[in-house]
Amino acid sequence: MKKKDVLKSIIVEFHSWNLPSVIDREIELPLNSSKIISVVGSRRAGKTYLLFRTIKTLLDRGVDKKRCLYLNFEDERLEMTQQDLDLILQAYRELYPEIDLEKTYFFFDEVQNVNGWEKFVRRIYDTITKNIFITGSNSKLLGDEIATSLRGRTLKYEINPLTFEEFLKFKDFKFNFKVDFYNSKKKSLLIKFFEEFLKYGGFPEIALMRQELKLRALQEYFNVMIYRDMIERYNIKDAFVLKYFIKRLAENISSTFSVNKIYNELKSQGIKIGKNTLYDYMEYMETCFLIGLVKKHYASILKSELGEKKVYFIDNGLLNAIRAFDKKNLGALLENLVWRELISRYEKIVFFKEKRECDFVVDDKIAIQVCYDFTDSKTRKREIDGLIECCKYFNFKEGFIITFDDEEYLLKENIEIHVVPAYKFMLLKDG
């Protein structure tokens, strides 16, 4: 079958089937913004369903579905090169000659799979319509490609796995703290959901999946991310080294890490790999939304860029798919989960480390420690002392200690300390 005929088949197929039901997320894409709407985020985080939600909004407003041209470039039937992209317009025009292209909405899912896509999108934007929505599982979708061809013409939205509030919506569970916090049955159910969220994370499909299937599905997510978004895209020759590197990072969640140390480990095993290659791998992991880095606070921007960093994973479920779940790691898992919540709320996140350490400082205004169990006396002292030193350094009047289920209020050295369960912190958004 000719490529144009394949395109026609796919376009008609989309127009003939009903959109799947969609649970609303906290992100809503604007319509008629006169900008190209770009949605980036990890695989399976919900980018496609966000496009479907936008299409449904258009249909609810009376837009004919035939005016929505949706293509997913991960469809194996679409083996396209840059030279083939104009066939999309040709196929659509031949299918619907009566529809004015200026009134068409273009939805291109995982568009980064076609080299040169940005020039095609730019041509549509300049000559046909501003109604363009694109998604990609690679942060460089809004990096090098857009910097050259689409600068100033895009609005970027980043979608990550579910927040805890969204997770509860997927579970169809409503919790009113003013009333339900004192209902032992509802509170127990809330904590049960939070334990599930802590262990299996917030990918939408996983949230709705039977528990016995979750881990296997998460391992499949990880393998696709590794092979399609890193090994194939960047032509990585040694998959073993990449996987080993990722697993070592997973073992160091919430701690500062050393690429040099991992390099020496590989070297001692007779594995030849350049140190710069490991740094490249780290960048690839960030680019495909597998990990995020938190820098140490320094007064100097240069020192901050070159100094110590901590690594966190975009989803707790992925983390537990990479390394075996162990209750000894609950503290690190909770810290990873809090980081995920913070990146959905704040722009700037660093960690503080002088004589003592504080896990997070956000937007230069809030200090946060994370401590799974706040009942141990040594742990209490360490967390409180680190928070107080951080608050004094930044001249903060208060700080937070996020726990699994402990809650209290402390006043130490004129610093107000709010000890708050993580589920409460995530739902009330006091920060």
LOLOKE-946589 format. One record per residue (C-alpha): residue in one letter; x, y, z negated; residue number from 1. Coordinates in steps of 0.1 Angstrom, whole numbers, plus 5000, padded with zeros to 4 digits. Each point is the difference from the previous one (the first is absolute). Example, Ala and Ser with C-alpha at 12.3 -4.5 7.8 and 13.67 -1.06 7.14 Angstrom:
# residues 2
+----+------+------+------+-----+
: aa :    x :    y :    z :   i :
+----+------+------+------+-----+
:  A : 5123 : 4955 : 4922 :   1 :
:  S : 5014 : 5034 : 5007 :   2 :
+----+------+------+------+-----+
//
This chain:
# residues 431
+----+------+------+------+-----+
: aa :    x :    y :    z :   i :
+----+------+------+------+-----+
:  M : 5000 : 5000 : 5000 :   1 :
:  K : 5013 : 5035 : 5009 :   2 :
:  K : 5009 : 5023 : 4971 :   3 :
:  K : 4973 : 5024 : 5009 :   4 :
:  D : 4974 : 4972 : 4999 :   5 :
:  V : 5013 : 4989 : 4966 :   6 :
:  L : 4996 : 5035 : 4988 :   7 :
:  K : 4964 : 5002 : 5013 :   8 :
:  S : 4992 : 4968 : 4983 :   9 :
:  I : 5014 : 5012 : 4966 :  10 :
:  I : 4982 : 5033 : 5002 :  11 :
:  V : 4967 : 4985 : 5009 :  12 :
:  E : 5005 : 4974 : 4973 :  13 :
:  F : 5004 : 5027 : 4974 :  14 :
:  H : 4969 : 5018 : 5011 :  15 :
:  S : 4980 : 4967 : 4999 :  16 :
:  W : 5007 : 4989 : 4964 :  17 :
:  N : 4988 : 5015 : 4968 :  18 :
:  L : 5025 : 5018 : 4978 :  19 :
:  P : 5008 : 4981 : 4969 :  20 :
:  S : 4987 : 5013 : 4967 :  21 :
:  V : 5024 : 5024 : 4984 :  22 :
:  I : 5004 : 5009 : 4963 :  23 :
:  D : 5009 : 5037 : 4997 :  24 :
:  R : 5035 : 5010 : 4989 :  25 :
:  E : 5012 : 5032 : 4984 :  26 :
:  I : 5013 : 5011 : 5034 :  27 :
:  E : 4977 : 5014 : 5026 :  28 :
:  L : 5012 : 5011 : 5034 :  29 :
:  P : 4989 : 5034 : 5014 :  30 :
:  L : 4981 : 5003 : 5032 :  31 :
:  N : 5005 : 5027 : 5026 :  32 :
:  S : 5031 : 5013 : 4984 :  33 :
:  S : 5017 : 5008 : 5033 :  34 :
:  K : 5029 : 4980 : 4988 :  35 :
:  I : 5012 : 4964 : 5006 :  36 :
:  I : 4991 : 4981 : 4969 :  37 :
:  S : 5029 : 4976 : 4991 :  38 :
:  V : 4995 : 4973 : 4974 :  39 :
:  V : 5030 : 4981 : 4987 :  40 :
:  G : 5004 : 4974 : 4974 :  41 :
:  S : 5010 : 4964 : 4993 :  42 :
:  R : 4984 : 4971 : 5019 :  43 :
:  R : 4966 : 4989 : 4987 :  44 :
:  A : 4996 : 5031 : 4979 :  45 :
:  G : 4968 : 5010 : 5018 :  46 :
:  K : 5010 : 5022 : 5029 :  47 :
:  T : 4978 : 4983 : 5025 :  48 :
:  Y : 4970 : 5001 : 4977 :  49 :
:  L : 5006 : 5037 : 4995 :  50 :
:  L : 4997 : 5004 : 5038 :  51 :
:  F : 4968 : 4979 : 4999 :  52 :
:  R : 4986 : 5022 : 4972 :  53 :
:  T : 5007 : 5030 : 5022 :  54 :
:  I : 4983 : 4985 : 5030 :  55 :
:  K : 4970 : 4991 : 4978 :  56 :
:  T : 4998 : 5036 : 4989 :  57 :
:  L : 4999 : 5011 : 5036 :  58 :
:  L : 4973 : 4974 : 5009 :  59 :
:  D : 4980 : 5013 : 4970 :  60 :
:  R : 5002 : 5035 : 5015 :  61 :
:  G : 4986 : 4987 : 5032 :  62 :
:  V : 5031 : 4995 : 5021 :  63 :
:  D : 4996 : 4972 : 5025 :  64 :
:  K : 5024 : 4971 : 4992 :  65 :
:  K : 5011 : 5000 : 5036 :  66 :
:  R : 5016 : 5034 : 4993 :  67 :
:  C : 5023 : 4983 : 4975 :  68 :
:  L : 5030 : 4983 : 5017 :  69 :
:  Y : 5017 : 4977 : 4975 :  70 :
:  L : 5030 : 4979 : 5008 :  71 :
:  N : 5022 : 4980 : 4976 :  72 :
:  F : 5035 : 4996 : 5015 :  73 :
:  E : 5006 : 4969 : 4978 :  74 :
:  D : 4975 : 4982 : 5023 :  75 :
:  E : 5021 : 4974 : 5017 :  76 :
:  R : 4981 : 5006 : 5032 :  77 :
:  L : 5015 : 5035 : 5002 :  78 :
:  E : 5035 : 4995 : 5012 :  79 :
:  M : 5005 : 5036 : 5010 :  80 :
:  T : 5030 : 5021 : 5009 :  81 :
:  Q : 5001 : 5038 : 5002 :  82 :
:  Q : 4992 : 4998 : 5037 :  83 :
:  D : 4968 : 4980 : 4993 :  84 :
:  L : 4985 : 5026 : 4976 :  85 :
:  D : 4982 : 5020 : 5027 :  86 :
:  L : 4981 : 4968 : 5009 :  87 :
:  I : 4980 : 5006 : 4967 :  88 :
:  L : 4986 : 5032 : 5015 :  89 :
:  Q : 4994 : 4984 : 5034 :  90 :
:  A : 4982 : 4970 : 4985 :  91 :
:  Y : 4978 : 5022 : 4978 :  92 :
:  R : 4991 : 5024 : 5029 :  93 :
:  E : 4990 : 4970 : 5022 :  94 :
:  L : 4979 : 4985 : 4972 :  95 :
:  Y : 4982 : 5032 : 4991 :  96 :
:  P : 5002 : 5026 : 5029 :  97 :
:  E : 4971 : 5018 : 4985 :  98 :
:  I : 5018 : 5009 : 4967 :  99 :
:  D : 5020 : 5032 : 4999 : 100 :
:  L : 5035 : 4991 : 4987 : 101 :
:  E : 5000 : 5033 : 4981 : 102 :
:  K : 4973 : 4986 : 4977 : 103 :
:  T : 5017 : 4967 : 4994 : 104 :
:  Y : 5017 : 4991 : 4967 : 105 :
:  F : 5032 : 4980 : 5004 : 106 :
:  F : 5010 : 4975 : 4972 : 107 :
:  F : 5034 : 4984 : 5005 : 108 :
:  D : 5008 : 4974 : 4973 : 109 :
:  E : 5037 : 4990 : 4994 : 110 :
:  V : 5010 : 5022 : 5029 : 111 :
:  Q : 5037 : 4998 : 4992 : 112 :
:  N : 5001 : 4966 : 5017 : 113 :
:  V : 5002 : 5017 : 5034 : 114 :
:  N : 5032 : 5019 : 5006 : 115 :
:  G : 4994 : 5035 : 5013 : 116 :
:  W : 4964 : 5001 : 4986 : 117 :
:  E : 5006 : 5036 : 4988 : 118 :
:  K : 5003 : 5015 : 5035 : 119 :
:  F : 4967 : 4983 : 5010 : 120 :
:  V : 4982 : 5013 : 4969 : 121 :
:  R : 5015 : 5035 : 5006 : 122 :
:  R : 4985 : 4999 : 5035 : 123 :
:  I : 4966 : 4991 : 4988 : 124 :
:  Y : 5002 : 5027 : 4974 : 125 :
:  D : 5011 : 5027 : 5024 : 126 :
:  T : 4978 : 4991 : 5030 : 127 :
:  I : 4970 : 4981 : 4988 : 128 :
:  T : 4988 : 5002 : 4964 : 129 :
:  K : 5012 : 5007 : 4964 : 130 :
:  N : 4980 : 4971 : 4986 : 131 :
:  I : 5029 : 4976 : 4995 : 132 :
:  F : 5006 : 4976 : 4970 : 133 :
:  I : 5031 : 4979 : 4998 : 134 :
:  T : 5013 : 4975 : 4974 : 135 :
:  G : 5033 : 4983 : 4994 : 136 :
:  S : 5017 : 4978 : 4975 : 137 :
:  N : 5033 : 5019 : 5003 : 138 :
:  S : 5007 : 5033 : 4984 : 139 :
:  K : 5021 : 5010 : 5030 : 140 :
:  L : 4967 : 5003 : 5018 : 141 :
:  L : 5001 : 5035 : 4986 : 142 :
:  G : 5038 : 5003 : 5001 : 143 :
:  D : 5022 : 5000 : 5031 : 144 :
:  E : 4972 : 4993 : 5025 : 145 :
:  I : 4976 : 5028 : 4988 : 146 :
:  A : 5028 : 5024 : 4993 : 147 :
:  T : 5009 : 5001 : 5037 : 148 :
:  S : 4966 : 4999 : 5017 : 149 :
:  L : 4972 : 5007 : 4976 : 150 :
:  R : 5014 : 5025 : 4974 : 151 :
:  G : 4974 : 5023 : 4987 : 152 :
:  R : 4972 : 4980 : 5016 : 153 :
:  T : 4994 : 4974 : 4974 : 154 :
:  L : 4985 : 4996 : 4965 : 155 :
:  K : 5015 : 4971 : 4980 : 156 :
:  Y : 4981 : 4977 : 4977 : 157 :
:  E : 5017 : 4972 : 4981 : 158 :
:  I : 4980 : 4971 : 4988 : 159 :
:  N : 5013 : 4975 : 4975 : 160 :
:  P : 4985 : 4970 : 4983 : 161 :
:  L : 4970 : 5007 : 4978 : 162 :
:  T : 5003 : 5021 : 4968 : 163 :
:  F : 4984 : 4984 : 4970 : 164 :
:  E : 4969 : 5022 : 5004 : 165 :
:  E : 4996 : 4988 : 5036 : 166 :
:  F : 5007 : 4964 : 4989 : 167 :
:  L : 4971 : 5001 : 4976 : 168 :
:  K : 4978 : 5014 : 5028 : 169 :
:  F : 5009 : 4970 : 5021 : 170 :
:  K : 4990 : 4978 : 4970 : 171 :
:  D : 4967 : 5019 : 4998 : 172 :
:  F : 5008 : 5008 : 4963 : 173 :
:  K : 4991 : 5034 : 4985 : 174 :
:  F : 5014 : 5011 : 4967 : 175 :
:  N : 4990 : 5031 : 4981 : 176 :
:  F : 5026 : 5007 : 4973 : 177 :
:  K : 4976 : 5021 : 4979 : 178 :
:  V : 4976 : 4970 : 4997 : 179 :
:  D : 5016 : 4968 : 5012 : 180 :
:  F : 5032 : 5003 : 4980 : 181 :
:  Y : 4981 : 4990 : 4969 : 182 :
:  N : 4982 : 4971 : 5018 : 183 :
:  S : 5023 : 4971 : 4992 : 184 :
:  K : 4987 : 4979 : 5029 : 185 :
:  K : 5006 : 5027 : 5026 : 186 :
:  K : 5033 : 5010 : 4985 : 187 :
:  S : 5012 : 4963 : 5001 : 188 :
:  L : 4989 : 4998 : 5036 : 189 :
:  L : 5019 : 5032 : 5008 : 190 :
:  I : 5032 : 4986 : 4984 : 191 :
:  K : 4995 : 4968 : 5019 : 192 :
:  F : 4998 : 5019 : 5033 : 193 :
:  F : 5031 : 5020 : 4990 : 194 :
:  E : 5020 : 4968 : 4993 : 195 :
:  E : 4990 : 4988 : 5035 : 196 :
:  F : 5011 : 5033 : 5015 : 197 :
:  L : 5033 : 4999 : 4981 : 198 :
:  K : 5008 : 4966 : 5013 : 199 :
:  Y : 4986 : 4999 : 5035 : 200 :
:  G : 5000 : 5037 : 5010 : 201 :
:  G : 4977 : 5020 : 5021 : 202 :
:  F : 4999 : 4989 : 5036 : 203 :
:  P : 4963 : 5002 : 5009 : 204 :
:  E : 4997 : 4965 : 5015 : 205 :
:  I : 5018 : 4985 : 4970 : 206 :
:  A : 4977 : 5018 : 4976 : 207 :
:  L : 4970 : 4982 : 5015 : 208 :
:  M : 5017 : 4966 : 5004 : 209 :
:  R : 4997 : 4969 : 4979 : 210 :
:  Q : 5028 : 4999 : 4974 : 211 :
:  E : 5014 : 4967 : 5012 : 212 :
:  L : 5006 : 5015 : 5035 : 213 :
:  K : 5015 : 5033 : 4989 : 214 :
:  L : 5037 : 4991 : 4996 : 215 :
:  R : 5002 : 4981 : 5033 : 216 :
:  A : 4984 : 5029 : 5018 : 217 :
:  L : 5024 : 5025 : 4983 : 218 :
:  Q : 5030 : 4978 : 5011 : 219 :
:  E : 4987 : 5002 : 5035 : 220 :
:  Y : 4997 : 5038 : 4998 : 221 :
:  F : 5036 : 5001 : 4989 : 222 :
:  N : 5012 : 4977 : 5028 : 223 :
:  V : 4983 : 5021 : 5027 : 224 :
:  M : 5014 : 5032 : 4985 : 225 :
:  I : 5035 : 4985 : 5000 : 226 :
:  Y : 4999 : 4985 : 5035 : 227 :
:  R : 4979 : 5024 : 5020 : 228 :
:  D : 5008 : 5033 : 4983 : 229 :
:  M : 5037 : 4995 : 4992 : 230 :
:  I : 5016 : 4970 : 5018 : 231 :
:  E : 4983 : 5005 : 5033 : 232 :
:  R : 4998 : 5038 : 5000 : 233 :
:  Y : 5036 : 5005 : 4990 : 234 :
:  N : 5015 : 4969 : 5016 : 235 :
:  I : 5014 : 4987 : 4967 : 236 :
:  K : 5021 : 4969 : 5006 : 237 :
:  D : 5003 : 4986 : 4965 : 238 :
:  A : 4966 : 4994 : 4984 : 239 :
:  F : 5016 : 4982 : 4970 : 240 :
:  V : 5019 : 5031 : 4989 : 241 :
:  L : 4969 : 5022 : 5004 : 242 :
:  K : 4979 : 4977 : 4979 : 243 :
:  Y : 5027 : 4996 : 4974 : 244 :
:  F : 5003 : 5038 : 4997 : 245 :
:  I : 4963 : 5004 : 4996 : 246 :
:  K : 4998 : 4973 : 4973 : 247 :
:  R : 5029 : 5016 : 4981 : 248 :
:  L : 4982 : 5034 : 5001 : 249 :
:  A : 4968 : 4983 : 4988 : 250 :
:  E : 5019 : 4987 : 4970 : 251 :
:  N : 5012 : 5035 : 4991 : 252 :
:  I : 4966 : 5017 : 4999 : 253 :
:  S : 5000 : 5030 : 4976 : 254 :
:  S : 5038 : 4999 : 4997 : 255 :
:  T : 5027 : 5019 : 5019 : 256 :
:  F : 5015 : 4978 : 5026 : 257 :
:  S : 5034 : 4998 : 5018 : 258 :
:  V : 5003 : 4992 : 5037 : 259 :
:  N : 5037 : 4996 : 4993 : 260 :
:  K : 4993 : 4972 : 4975 : 261 :
:  I : 4978 : 4981 : 5025 : 262 :
:  Y : 5026 : 5005 : 5027 : 263 :
:  N : 5027 : 4984 : 4977 : 264 :
:  E : 4976 : 4971 : 4992 : 265 :
:  L : 4996 : 4993 : 5037 : 266 :
:  K : 5037 : 5004 : 5006 : 267 :
:  S : 5008 : 4975 : 4972 : 268 :
:  Q : 4978 : 4975 : 5018 : 269 :
:  G : 5020 : 5004 : 5032 : 270 :
:  I : 4972 : 5019 : 5017 : 271 :
:  K : 5013 : 5028 : 5022 : 272 :
:  I : 4978 : 5031 : 5000 : 273 :
:  G : 5009 : 5036 : 5001 : 274 :
:  K : 4991 : 5022 : 4971 : 275 :
:  N : 4985 : 5026 : 5024 : 276 :
:  T : 4978 : 4972 : 5014 : 277 :
:  L : 4985 : 4994 : 4966 : 278 :
:  Y : 4992 : 5037 : 4998 : 279 :
:  D : 4984 : 4997 : 5034 : 280 :
:  Y : 4979 : 4971 : 4987 : 281 :
:  M : 4989 : 5022 : 4971 : 282 :
:  E : 4989 : 5027 : 5024 : 283 :
:  Y : 4980 : 4974 : 5020 : 284 :
:  M : 4982 : 4988 : 4968 : 285 :
:  E : 4990 : 5036 : 4993 : 286 :
:  T : 4990 : 5007 : 5035 : 287 :
:  C : 4976 : 4970 : 5001 : 288 :
:  F : 4985 : 5009 : 4966 : 289 :
:  L : 5014 : 4970 : 4982 : 290 :
:  I : 5018 : 5020 : 4973 : 291 :
:  G : 5004 : 5035 : 4987 : 292 :
:  L : 5029 : 5016 : 4983 : 293 :
:  V : 5000 : 5023 : 4969 : 294 :
:  K : 5030 : 5023 : 4996 : 295 :
:  K : 5016 : 5010 : 4968 : 296 :
:  H : 4994 : 5036 : 4990 : 297 :
:  Y : 5030 : 5022 : 5006 : 298 :
:  A : 5002 : 5038 : 5000 : 299 :
:  S : 5019 : 4997 : 5033 : 300 :
:  I : 4980 : 4988 : 5031 : 301 :
:  L : 5031 : 4984 : 5014 : 302 :
:  K : 5006 : 4980 : 4969 : 303 :
:  S : 4964 : 4989 : 5000 : 304 :
:  E : 5004 : 4987 : 5035 : 305 :
:  L : 5033 : 4982 : 4993 : 306 :
:  G : 4993 : 4989 : 4963 : 307 :
:  E : 4983 : 4971 : 4983 : 308 :
:  K : 4967 : 4987 : 5013 : 309 :
:  K : 4973 : 4976 : 4989 : 310 :
:  V : 4981 : 4978 : 5024 : 311 :
:  Y : 4963 : 4992 : 4999 : 312 :
:  F : 4978 : 4978 : 5022 : 313 :
:  I : 4969 : 5013 : 5017 : 314 :
:  D : 4978 : 4973 : 4986 : 315 :
:  N : 5002 : 4977 : 4969 : 316 :
:  G : 4986 : 4971 : 5020 : 317 :
:  L : 5028 : 5002 : 5025 : 318 :
:  L : 5025 : 5002 : 4972 : 319 :
:  N : 4986 : 4968 : 4984 : 320 :
:  A : 5000 : 4983 : 5035 : 321 :
:  I : 5038 : 5008 : 5003 : 322 :
:  R : 5009 : 4989 : 4965 : 323 :
:  A : 4982 : 4975 : 4978 : 324 :
:  F : 4976 : 5016 : 4975 : 325 :
:  D : 5013 : 4999 : 4964 : 326 :
:  K : 4984 : 5015 : 4970 : 327 :
:  K : 5035 : 5013 : 4990 : 328 :
:  N : 4997 : 5024 : 5029 : 329 :
:  L : 4967 : 5015 : 4989 : 330 :
:  G : 5017 : 5032 : 4989 : 331 :
:  A : 5016 : 5005 : 5034 : 332 :
:  L : 4968 : 4991 : 5018 : 333 :
:  L : 4981 : 5026 : 4980 : 334 :
:  E : 5027 : 5027 : 5008 : 335 :
:  N : 4997 : 4991 : 5037 : 336 :
:  L : 4962 : 5003 : 4998 : 337 :
:  V : 5003 : 5034 : 4983 : 338 :
:  W : 5024 : 5012 : 5027 : 339 :
:  R : 4975 : 4990 : 5026 : 340 :
:  E : 4973 : 5020 : 4983 : 341 :
:  L : 5023 : 5030 : 4997 : 342 :
:  I : 5010 : 5001 : 5037 : 343 :
:  S : 4962 : 5002 : 5008 : 344 :
:  R : 4997 : 5032 : 4978 : 345 :
:  Y : 5033 : 5018 : 5001 : 346 :
:  E : 5026 : 5013 : 5025 : 347 :
:  K : 5032 : 4999 : 4979 : 348 :
:  I : 5010 : 4971 : 4978 : 349 :
:  V : 5034 : 4996 : 4983 : 350 :
:  F : 5014 : 4982 : 4970 : 351 :
:  F : 5018 : 5016 : 4971 : 352 :
:  K : 5032 : 4987 : 4986 : 353 :
:  E : 5024 : 5017 : 4976 : 354 :
:  K : 5007 : 4985 : 4965 : 355 :
:  R : 4967 : 4983 : 5003 : 356 :
:  E : 4977 : 4992 : 5029 : 357 :
:  C : 4964 : 5009 : 5011 : 358 :
:  D : 4984 : 4980 : 5027 : 359 :
:  F : 4983 : 5027 : 5020 : 360 :
:  V : 4998 : 5038 : 5002 : 361 :
:  V : 4974 : 5011 : 5025 : 362 :
:  D : 4998 : 5034 : 5018 : 363 :
:  D : 5023 : 5014 : 4973 : 364 :
:  K : 4971 : 5002 : 4976 : 365 :
:  I : 4992 : 4966 : 4985 : 366 :
:  A : 5023 : 4975 : 4982 : 367 :
:  I : 4988 : 4963 : 5000 : 368 :
:  Q : 5014 : 4969 : 4983 : 369 :
:  V : 4986 : 4965 : 5008 : 370 :
:  C : 5000 : 4974 : 4973 : 371 :
:  Y : 4980 : 4968 : 5003 : 372 :
:  D : 4999 : 4993 : 4962 : 373 :
:  F : 5004 : 5030 : 4977 : 374 :
:  T : 4997 : 4980 : 4967 : 375 :
:  D : 5037 : 4990 : 4997 : 376 :
:  S : 5018 : 5025 : 4977 : 377 :
:  K : 5032 : 5001 : 5021 : 378 :
:  T : 4981 : 5004 : 5032 : 379 :
:  R : 4979 : 5028 : 4985 : 380 :
:  K : 5031 : 5019 : 4989 : 381 :
:  R : 5017 : 4996 : 5034 : 382 :
:  E : 4970 : 5012 : 5019 : 383 :
:  I : 4992 : 5029 : 4977 : 384 :
:  D : 5036 : 5012 : 4998 : 385 :
:  G : 5004 : 4999 : 5038 : 386 :
:  L : 4968 : 5019 : 5005 : 387 :
:  I : 5008 : 5027 : 4974 : 388 :
:  E : 5035 : 5006 : 5015 : 389 :
:  C : 4984 : 5003 : 5035 : 390 :
:  C : 4973 : 5024 : 4988 : 391 :
:  K : 5026 : 5022 : 4982 : 392 :
:  Y : 5022 : 5001 : 5031 : 393 :
:  F : 4971 : 5011 : 5022 : 394 :
:  N : 4984 : 5021 : 4972 : 395 :
:  F : 4968 : 4979 : 5002 : 396 :
:  K : 4975 : 5002 : 4971 : 397 :
:  E : 4986 : 4965 : 5005 : 398 :
:  G : 5007 : 4967 : 5016 : 399 :
:  F : 4984 : 4966 : 5007 : 400 :
:  I : 5009 : 4964 : 4991 : 401 :
:  I : 4980 : 4977 : 5023 : 402 :
:  T : 4994 : 4965 : 4984 : 403 :
:  F : 4980 : 4969 : 5009 : 404 :
:  D : 4973 : 5005 : 4973 : 405 :
:  D : 5015 : 5020 : 4971 : 406 :
:  E : 4986 : 5035 : 4993 : 407 :
:  E : 5009 : 5026 : 4975 : 408 :
:  Y : 5010 : 5037 : 4995 : 409 :
:  L : 5033 : 5011 : 4986 : 410 :
:  L : 5016 : 5033 : 4991 : 411 :
:  K : 5038 : 4997 : 4999 : 412 :
:  E : 5024 : 5030 : 4998 : 413 :
:  N : 4972 : 5023 : 5012 : 414 :
:  I : 4994 : 4978 : 5031 : 415 :
:  E : 4965 : 4986 : 5005 : 416 :
:  I : 5002 : 4963 : 5011 : 417 :
:  H : 4970 : 4984 : 5016 : 418 :
:  V : 5002 : 4962 : 4999 : 419 :
:  V : 4975 : 4988 : 5026 : 420 :
:  P : 4990 : 4967 : 5015 : 421 :
:  A : 5010 : 4998 : 5036 : 422 :
:  Y : 4964 : 4992 : 5012 : 423 :
:  K : 4988 : 5032 : 4982 : 424 :
:  F : 5028 : 5021 : 5014 : 425 :
:  M : 4991 : 4988 : 5035 : 426 :
:  L : 4963 : 5005 : 4997 : 427 :
:  L : 4998 : 5033 : 4981 : 428 :
:  K : 5029 : 5016 : 5019 : 429 :
:  D : 5008 : 5021 : 4970 : 430 :
:  G : 5034 : 5008 : 5015 : 431 :
+----+------+------+------+-----+
//
